[in-house]
Amino acid sequence: MTGQLSKETAAATTPTFDLTNPATGELVGTYPVHTAEDVAEVVARSREAARWWAGLGSAERRRRLIAWTRWLAEHSDEMCELGFQETGKPRGDVQFELVASLEDIKWAAKNAERVLKPRRVGPGAAMMNFAARLEYLPLGVAGIITPWNFPLYTPFCGMAYALAAGNGVVVKPSELSTATGVYAVESFARANPDAPDGLVGWVSGFGETGAALCRSGVDKIAFTGSVPTGRRVMAACADNLVPVLLELGGKDAAVVAADADLDAAADAVVWGGYWHAGQACVGVERVYVVEAVRDAFLRRVRERVEKLTVGLDELSDYGPMTMPGQIEIVRRHVTDALERGGTALVGGLESIKPPYIYPIVLVDVPEESSAVREETFGPVLVINTVPDTDEAVRRANATNFGLASSVFSAAHGPEIAAKLRAGGTTINSVMTFVGIPSLPFGGVGDSGFGRFHGDDGLREFSRPKATTRKRFSIGKEMQAFPRTREQFTTVRRVLKLRFARRWN
Ligand code: NAD
C-alpha cells in the first residue's frame, strides 16, 4: 500500500490505536502509532518517488491527476460510507466534501502549467542587457497534517495543490479520521498503479507523529487544525527552518443589514451554523443583526432551527459530535453566556446529550463571553443586536480570528464585505468561496497564513527560481572591477534623470 512502511519496519511498529464510530462506538479500524523513524522512512520514499513525478512534466501530471478524479468519482459511495462510519457526519456532508475535493484536484491539475510554467520577465532599465526568466520549481516533499472535521477535504486539498506543483506528499491524518485519510491517500496509487510506491504516503498516530513529520526534513508543512497546535507546529518547523502553511480556527461572523432578504439570510445562517454540528472552521458562529430587523430575523431563525433533525438517519441534518472533548467546550461556552446574562432562544444546556448536541441559539450574549470570543465548534449560534452595520463590522472584527465572514444586504453587500477582516467573505450566502478553487483560501490573524486554492495555492507548494542571462555588453561592466570615476558620474546622471524628474 502507498505510504505503508516496509514489512520489517511495520512488524516492529507495535503500538496501535483504534478508531470507533462516535455515535455507536463500533470499531472502524486499527492503525499504527508511527515513530519518528517510521516517519523518516515514509518521507524518504516519497522523496525518491518525487523525482520521478517532478520529471514527468505538467502535462503528464495533469493526465494522472485527472485519472485520479475519475477513480474517486467511481468510488464515491465507498468514501461517503467510510466518512460517515468514522466521524458520524451525514453521508451527504461527506459527499459535499468529496465534490469540493474533486473540483480542487481538477482545477489544480488544469491550471498548474499556466501558473508555474517558466516565463520571461522584463529586466528593467538598469539591467536592460540581461534576459530575465522566472520559474516555479517543486519543493520536494510536502508534509500535510489534517484535522478530523473534514476528513476527506483537508487531505485532498493539500494533496491536490502539492502534487499538481510536482511534489511528493506525506499525509498525517487526524487520529479521529485516519481511516478516511488513509483511503484518500491510497486512492492516488489505485488510480495510478504504475506510479512509484510512496509518492503519496501517509503516517498515522497522535501529536508526536505529527511533530515528527515537522522535523523529518520535509520541504514544507501544510497544517490544518487548531490554533494551539498550529503554534506547536510552527515551533517544531523552526528547528529546520521548514516553511509552514497554517489553516487554523475561526469565529466567523455574519452581518445582517436592515435591507437583507431575511428569509434567505435565516436559511443561510442556520445552514452555516449547524451544518456538520457546527464542527466547521468556516461555520457561522456569531450573527450581528441590525436592530430594525432583529425580531423578524430571530423569528425566522427560530422557525428553521426548531425543524432541524439530529441523528444517524440518512437524511438527518447533522450527526454526533465527533470529538468527545469538544462537548465540554460547548458546555462551558453556553454556561458562561447564560451566566453573563445571555438568553437561550432555542435549547440550552439541556440540549447537550452526548454524543449529540441539539441546536442551541443564544441571543444578547455579552461580547466578552467565551461564546463570542473563542471558537465553539458546536451547534450553537450567538445572535447579537447592533444599531447599524458599522457597529456590526466593528464587533465582527473584534476577535483575533479572521477566517471567513458573510454579509446579508440587498444594496450594501460589497461595501460592508470590504470592511470585514477575514480571508474570505460571502455576500448573501455563506462559505461559498471555499467551493471556488480559483479563489485563494486561508485566514488572517489567529486563523493562520498561507493559502490553499487558486494560483496562490499552487505557488504555495513551489519555489520561485530567478535566472538571468547576459545578452550583450554595454561598455564598462557594472559587475566588474576596477571602479572608475566615470562610472560613478554616469550612474549619478542616469539616477537623477530617471528618478528625480517630474515625469516619474
Ligand atoms: P488539532 O489541532 O487538535 O489537530 C490537528 C492535527 O494536528 C491532527 O492530525 C493532530 O494529530 C495533529 N497534531 C497534534 N499535535 C501536534 C503537534 N504537536 N505537531 C504536529 N501535529 C500535531 O485540531 P483538530 O481538533 O483535529 O481540528 C479542529 C480544528 O481545526 C479547529 O480549530 C478548526 O477550526 C480547525 N480547522 C481549520 C480549517 C481551516 O481551513 N482553517 C479547516 C478544518 C479545521
Boltz pocket constraint, residues with backbone or C-beta under 6 A from the ligand:
constraints:
  - pocket:
      binder: B
      contacts: [[A, 145], [A, 146], [A, 147], [A, 148], [A, 149], [A, 150], [A, 154], [A, 172], [A, 173], [A, 174], [A, 175], [A, 205], [A, 206], [A, 207], [A, 208], [A, 209], [A, 210], [A, 211], [A, 212], [A, 214], [A, 224], [A, 225], [A, 226], [A, 227], [A, 229], [A, 230], [A, 232], [A, 233], [A, 236], [A, 246], [A, 247], [A, 248], [A, 249], [A, 250], [A, 280], [A, 281], [A, 323], [A, 375], [A, 377], [A, 403], [A, 443], [A, 447]]
      max_distance: 6.0
